[in-house]
Amino acid sequence: KQWQVSEEVLFNHAQYNAPRLLGARITGMSDMAKEILIGKMDAPGNDTLVKLISDGEAVLPSYIATNVLKYIGAGVILYRGFLQQFADQIQSDLVIIPSSVHCVMILPADQCKDIAGLKIMKMLLNEVNADGIEPESVLSNDLYFYQRGEDGLSRLNL
Protein backbone atom coordinates (compact mmCIF):
# COMPACT_ATOMS: atom_id res chain seq x y z
CA LYS A 1 0.00 0.00 0.00
CA GLN A 2 2.82 2.37 0.90
CA TRP A 3 4.39 1.91 -2.53
CA GLN A 4 1.02 1.98 -4.30
CA VAL A 5 1.81 -1.29 -6.05
CA SER A 6 -0.45 -4.33 -6.10
CA GLU A 7 0.67 -7.62 -4.57
CA GLU A 8 0.54 -9.19 -8.02
CA VAL A 9 2.89 -6.60 -9.55
CA LEU A 10 5.25 -6.85 -6.58
CA PHE A 11 5.28 -10.65 -6.79
CA ASN A 12 5.97 -10.55 -10.54
CA HIS A 13 8.91 -8.19 -10.01
CA ALA A 14 10.26 -10.40 -7.21
CA GLN A 15 9.89 -13.51 -9.38
CA TYR A 16 11.90 -11.84 -12.10
CA ASN A 17 14.56 -10.14 -9.97
CA ALA A 18 15.24 -12.58 -7.12
CA PRO A 19 16.64 -15.43 -9.25
CA ARG A 20 18.67 -12.96 -11.28
CA LEU A 21 20.13 -11.12 -8.28
CA LEU A 22 20.24 -13.80 -5.58
CA GLY A 23 20.53 -17.02 -7.54
CA ALA A 24 19.77 -20.42 -6.09
CA ARG A 25 21.75 -23.35 -4.86
CA ILE A 26 20.97 -26.88 -3.81
CA THR A 27 23.50 -28.64 -1.64
CA GLY A 28 23.50 -32.16 -0.28
CA MET A 29 23.04 -32.26 3.49
CA SER A 30 26.49 -33.81 4.07
CA ASP A 31 28.16 -31.18 1.86
CA MET A 32 26.39 -28.44 3.83
CA ALA A 33 27.60 -29.99 7.11
CA LYS A 34 31.15 -30.07 5.75
CA GLU A 35 30.89 -26.39 4.73
CA ILE A 36 29.72 -25.44 8.21
CA LEU A 37 32.42 -27.47 9.91
CA ILE A 38 35.32 -26.42 7.64
CA GLY A 39 38.11 -25.17 9.84
CA LYS A 40 36.50 -26.81 12.85
CA MET A 41 37.33 -30.39 11.92
CA ASP A 42 39.87 -30.55 14.71
CA ALA A 43 37.06 -30.03 17.24
CA PRO A 44 36.21 -33.29 19.02
CA GLY A 45 33.45 -35.25 17.28
CA ASN A 46 33.12 -33.13 14.14
CA ASP A 47 34.60 -35.74 11.80
CA THR A 48 32.22 -38.31 13.32
CA LEU A 49 29.28 -35.93 12.84
CA VAL A 50 30.08 -35.44 9.14
CA LYS A 51 30.39 -39.23 8.70
CA LEU A 52 27.03 -39.83 10.41
CA ILE A 53 25.32 -37.26 8.18
CA SER A 54 26.99 -38.71 5.07
CA ASP A 55 25.97 -42.26 6.04
CA GLY A 56 22.41 -41.11 6.70
CA GLU A 57 22.30 -39.32 3.38
CA ALA A 58 23.28 -42.55 1.63
CA VAL A 59 20.08 -44.08 3.06
CA LEU A 60 17.83 -41.02 2.65
CA PRO A 61 19.25 -38.39 0.30
CA SER A 62 18.50 -34.90 1.55
CA TYR A 63 19.20 -31.49 0.11
CA ILE A 64 19.23 -27.89 1.30
CA ALA A 65 17.87 -25.21 -1.05
CA THR A 66 18.64 -21.53 -0.51
CA ASN A 67 19.99 -18.52 -2.37
CA VAL A 68 23.69 -17.87 -2.89
CA LEU A 69 23.74 -15.60 0.18
CA LYS A 70 22.20 -18.33 2.38
CA TYR A 71 20.07 -15.54 3.82
CA ILE A 72 16.28 -15.27 3.47
CA GLY A 73 16.71 -17.96 0.83
CA ALA A 74 13.67 -20.21 1.29
CA GLY A 75 11.91 -18.26 -1.44
CA VAL A 76 13.98 -20.09 -4.07
CA ILE A 77 11.18 -22.67 -4.17
CA LEU A 78 9.03 -19.97 -5.80
CA TYR A 79 11.49 -19.32 -8.62
CA ARG A 80 9.93 -20.30 -11.94
CA GLY A 81 10.96 -23.82 -12.86
CA PHE A 82 13.21 -24.32 -9.81
CA LEU A 83 11.33 -27.24 -8.24
CA GLN A 84 10.50 -28.76 -11.63
CA GLN A 85 14.14 -28.75 -12.73
CA PHE A 86 15.35 -30.28 -9.50
CA ALA A 87 12.58 -32.90 -9.43
CA ASP A 88 13.44 -33.83 -13.02
CA GLN A 89 17.14 -34.00 -12.12
CA ILE A 90 16.57 -36.50 -9.31
CA GLN A 91 13.58 -38.08 -11.12
CA SER A 92 11.25 -37.86 -8.15
CA ASP A 93 8.44 -35.84 -6.64
CA LEU A 94 9.64 -33.86 -3.62
CA VAL A 95 8.88 -33.47 0.07
CA ILE A 96 9.75 -29.96 1.21
CA ILE A 97 10.51 -29.15 4.83
CA PRO A 98 10.59 -25.39 5.44
CA SER A 99 13.53 -25.25 7.85
CA SER A 100 13.39 -21.47 8.20
CA VAL A 101 13.07 -18.35 6.08
CA HIS A 102 16.71 -18.95 5.16
CA CYS A 103 16.47 -22.42 3.60
CA VAL A 104 14.30 -25.43 2.94
CA MET A 105 15.18 -29.08 3.17
CA ILE A 106 14.17 -31.22 0.18
CA LEU A 107 13.75 -34.98 0.20
CA PRO A 108 12.94 -37.26 -2.75
CA ALA A 109 9.31 -38.25 -2.22
CA ASP A 110 9.91 -41.80 -3.39
CA GLN A 111 12.13 -42.19 -0.31
CA CYS A 112 9.41 -40.83 2.03
CA LYS A 113 6.50 -43.23 1.64
CA ASP A 114 6.21 -43.96 5.36
CA ILE A 115 3.42 -41.74 6.76
CA ALA A 116 4.66 -42.34 10.34
CA GLY A 117 8.11 -41.05 9.32
CA LEU A 118 6.57 -37.94 7.75
CA LYS A 119 4.57 -37.32 10.92
CA ILE A 120 7.78 -37.56 12.95
CA MET A 121 9.47 -35.07 10.59
CA LYS A 122 6.55 -32.69 11.06
CA MET A 123 6.74 -33.10 14.84
CA LEU A 124 10.49 -32.37 14.77
CA LEU A 125 9.90 -29.32 12.58
CA ASN A 126 7.33 -28.03 15.09
CA GLU A 127 9.77 -28.63 17.98
CA VAL A 128 12.59 -26.80 16.21
CA ASN A 129 10.27 -23.94 15.28
CA ALA A 130 9.05 -23.64 18.88
CA ASP A 131 12.40 -23.94 20.66
CA GLY A 132 15.28 -23.90 18.20
CA ILE A 133 15.00 -20.82 16.02
CA GLU A 134 13.93 -17.22 16.40
CA PRO A 135 10.17 -16.72 15.86
CA GLU A 136 10.81 -14.32 12.97
CA SER A 137 12.75 -17.07 11.16
CA VAL A 138 9.90 -19.61 11.30
CA LEU A 139 8.45 -20.19 7.86
CA SER A 140 5.85 -22.90 8.44
CA ASN A 141 4.94 -25.80 10.72
CA ASP A 142 3.83 -27.95 7.78
CA LEU A 143 5.52 -30.19 5.25
CA TYR A 144 4.85 -29.71 1.54
CA PHE A 145 4.65 -32.00 -1.47
CA TYR A 146 5.80 -31.06 -4.96
CA GLN A 147 4.28 -33.21 -7.71
CA ARG A 148 6.48 -32.92 -10.76
CA GLY A 149 3.92 -34.28 -13.23
CA GLU A 150 1.50 -31.53 -12.23
CA ASP A 151 4.15 -28.88 -11.42
CA GLY A 152 2.15 -28.29 -8.24
CA LEU A 153 3.02 -27.58 -4.62
CA SER A 154 0.61 -28.49 -1.83
CA ARG A 155 0.60 -28.82 1.95
CA LEU A 156 0.80 -32.40 3.23
CA ASN A 157 -2.15 -33.17 5.47
CA LEU A 158 -0.64 -35.27 8.25
Kinemage of the C-alpha trace (Angstrom):
@kinemage 1
@onewidth
@group {chain A} dominant
@subgroup {mainchain}
@vectorlist {calphas} color= white
{ca lys a 1} P 0.000 0.000 0.000
{ca gln a 2} L 2.817 2.372 0.904
{ca trp a 3} L 4.394 1.909 -2.533
{ca gln a 4} L 1.022 1.975 -4.295
{ca val a 5} L 1.810 -1.285 -6.053
{ca ser a 6} L -0.454 -4.330 -6.098
{ca glu a 7} L 0.670 -7.622 -4.570
{ca glu a 8} L 0.540 -9.189 -8.020
{ca val a 9} L 2.893 -6.600 -9.553
{ca leu a 10} L 5.248 -6.851 -6.580
{ca phe a 11} L 5.275 -10.652 -6.788
{ca asn a 12} L 5.973 -10.553 -10.539
{ca his a 13} L 8.914 -8.194 -10.012
{ca ala a 14} L 10.258 -10.402 -7.210
{ca gln a 15} L 9.886 -13.514 -9.376
{ca tyr a 16} L 11.904 -11.842 -12.103
{ca asn a 17} L 14.565 -10.142 -9.973
{ca ala a 18} L 15.242 -12.583 -7.122
{ca pro a 19} L 16.639 -15.430 -9.254
{ca arg a 20} L 18.674 -12.961 -11.279
{ca leu a 21} L 20.135 -11.122 -8.276
{ca leu a 22} L 20.241 -13.796 -5.577
{ca gly a 23} L 20.526 -17.020 -7.539
{ca ala a 24} L 19.768 -20.416 -6.087
{ca arg a 25} L 21.751 -23.346 -4.859
{ca ile a 26} L 20.969 -26.880 -3.813
{ca thr a 27} L 23.496 -28.639 -1.641
{ca gly a 28} L 23.504 -32.163 -0.277
{ca met a 29} L 23.043 -32.255 3.488
{ca ser a 30} L 26.490 -33.813 4.066
{ca asp a 31} L 28.156 -31.183 1.857
{ca met a 32} L 26.388 -28.445 3.828
{ca ala a 33} L 27.596 -29.987 7.109
{ca lys a 34} L 31.147 -30.067 5.750
{ca glu a 35} L 30.889 -26.392 4.731
{ca ile a 36} L 29.718 -25.440 8.207
{ca leu a 37} L 32.419 -27.471 9.907
{ca ile a 38} L 35.321 -26.425 7.645
{ca gly a 39} L 38.106 -25.167 9.842
{ca lys a 40} L 36.496 -26.811 12.846
{ca met a 41} L 37.332 -30.386 11.916
{ca asp a 42} L 39.870 -30.554 14.709
{ca ala a 43} L 37.059 -30.033 17.236
{ca pro a 44} L 36.210 -33.294 19.016
{ca gly a 45} L 33.453 -35.249 17.278
{ca asn a 46} L 33.121 -33.127 14.143
{ca asp a 47} L 34.595 -35.741 11.799
{ca thr a 48} L 32.221 -38.312 13.322
{ca leu a 49} L 29.277 -35.934 12.844
{ca val a 50} L 30.077 -35.445 9.141
{ca lys a 51} L 30.392 -39.235 8.698
{ca leu a 52} L 27.028 -39.831 10.410
{ca ile a 53} L 25.323 -37.264 8.181
{ca ser a 54} L 26.985 -38.712 5.068
{ca asp a 55} L 25.971 -42.261 6.038
{ca gly a 56} L 22.406 -41.105 6.702
{ca glu a 57} L 22.299 -39.319 3.378
{ca ala a 58} L 23.278 -42.548 1.626
{ca val a 59} L 20.084 -44.085 3.056
{ca leu a 60} L 17.831 -41.024 2.654
{ca pro a 61} L 19.254 -38.392 0.298
{ca ser a 62} L 18.501 -34.904 1.548
{ca tyr a 63} L 19.202 -31.485 0.115
{ca ile a 64} L 19.234 -27.892 1.302
{ca ala a 65} L 17.874 -25.211 -1.049
{ca thr a 66} L 18.643 -21.531 -0.510
{ca asn a 67} L 19.987 -18.516 -2.365
{ca val a 68} L 23.693 -17.867 -2.888
{ca leu a 69} L 23.742 -15.597 0.185
{ca lys a 70} L 22.202 -18.328 2.379
{ca tyr a 71} L 20.065 -15.538 3.824
{ca ile a 72} L 16.279 -15.268 3.466
{ca gly a 73} L 16.711 -17.960 0.830
{ca ala a 74} L 13.672 -20.214 1.292
{ca gly a 75} L 11.914 -18.256 -1.445
{ca val a 76} L 13.976 -20.093 -4.073
{ca ile a 77} L 11.175 -22.669 -4.170
{ca leu a 78} L 9.030 -19.972 -5.802
{ca tyr a 79} L 11.494 -19.324 -8.622
{ca arg a 80} L 9.930 -20.299 -11.944
{ca gly a 81} L 10.963 -23.821 -12.863
{ca phe a 82} L 13.209 -24.317 -9.805
{ca leu a 83} L 11.330 -27.236 -8.242
{ca gln a 84} L 10.496 -28.759 -11.629
{ca gln a 85} L 14.140 -28.754 -12.732
{ca phe a 86} L 15.354 -30.277 -9.498
{ca ala a 87} L 12.575 -32.901 -9.425
{ca asp a 88} L 13.438 -33.828 -13.015
{ca gln a 89} L 17.136 -33.997 -12.125
{ca ile a 90} L 16.572 -36.501 -9.306
{ca gln a 91} L 13.580 -38.078 -11.122
{ca ser a 92} L 11.246 -37.859 -8.146
{ca asp a 93} L 8.438 -35.840 -6.639
{ca leu a 94} L 9.638 -33.857 -3.622
{ca val a 95} L 8.883 -33.475 0.071
{ca ile a 96} L 9.751 -29.965 1.208
{ca ile a 97} L 10.514 -29.149 4.826
{ca pro a 98} L 10.585 -25.389 5.443
{ca ser a 99} L 13.531 -25.255 7.854
{ca ser a 100} L 13.394 -21.467 8.198
{ca val a 101} L 13.071 -18.349 6.077
{ca his a 102} L 16.712 -18.949 5.160
{ca cys a 103} L 16.473 -22.421 3.595
{ca val a 104} L 14.298 -25.429 2.939
{ca met a 105} L 15.175 -29.085 3.168
{ca ile a 106} L 14.171 -31.217 0.182
{ca leu a 107} L 13.754 -34.979 0.205
{ca pro a 108} L 12.943 -37.262 -2.752
{ca ala a 109} L 9.305 -38.250 -2.218
{ca asp a 110} L 9.908 -41.797 -3.392
{ca gln a 111} L 12.127 -42.193 -0.308
{ca cys a 112} L 9.406 -40.834 2.035
{ca lys a 113} L 6.501 -43.232 1.637
{ca asp a 114} L 6.212 -43.958 5.359
{ca ile a 115} L 3.424 -41.737 6.761
{ca ala a 116} L 4.661 -42.340 10.338
{ca gly a 117} L 8.108 -41.049 9.320
{ca leu a 118} L 6.573 -37.940 7.752
{ca lys a 119} L 4.574 -37.324 10.922
{ca ile a 120} L 7.776 -37.562 12.952
{ca met a 121} L 9.471 -35.071 10.588
{ca lys a 122} L 6.555 -32.687 11.063
{ca met a 123} L 6.744 -33.104 14.838
{ca leu a 124} L 10.490 -32.375 14.768
{ca leu a 125} L 9.895 -29.315 12.577
{ca asn a 126} L 7.334 -28.028 15.086
{ca glu a 127} L 9.767 -28.632 17.977
{ca val a 128} L 12.589 -26.802 16.213
{ca asn a 129} L 10.266 -23.941 15.277
{ca ala a 130} L 9.053 -23.642 18.876
{ca asp a 131} L 12.396 -23.938 20.655
{ca gly a 132} L 15.283 -23.904 18.201
{ca ile a 133} L 15.000 -20.815 16.021
{ca glu a 134} L 13.929 -17.216 16.404
{ca pro a 135} L 10.173 -16.719 15.863
{ca glu a 136} L 10.813 -14.319 12.965
{ca ser a 137} L 12.755 -17.073 11.159
{ca val a 138} L 9.899 -19.610 11.296
{ca leu a 139} L 8.447 -20.189 7.857
{ca ser a 140} L 5.850 -22.903 8.441
{ca asn a 141} L 4.943 -25.798 10.719
{ca asp a 142} L 3.831 -27.947 7.779
{ca leu a 143} L 5.524 -30.189 5.249
{ca tyr a 144} L 4.850 -29.714 1.540
{ca phe a 145} L 4.647 -32.000 -1.467
{ca tyr a 146} L 5.797 -31.058 -4.964
{ca gln a 147} L 4.283 -33.206 -7.709
{ca arg a 148} L 6.483 -32.924 -10.758
{ca gly a 149} L 3.923 -34.284 -13.226
{ca glu a 150} L 1.503 -31.527 -12.230
{ca asp a 151} L 4.152 -28.880 -11.417
{ca gly a 152} L 2.150 -28.286 -8.239
{ca leu a 153} L 3.024 -27.582 -4.616
{ca ser a 154} L 0.612 -28.494 -1.832
{ca arg a 155} L 0.599 -28.825 1.947
{ca leu a 156} L 0.799 -32.399 3.232
{ca asn a 157} L -2.149 -33.169 5.473
{ca leu a 158} L -0.637 -35.272 8.245
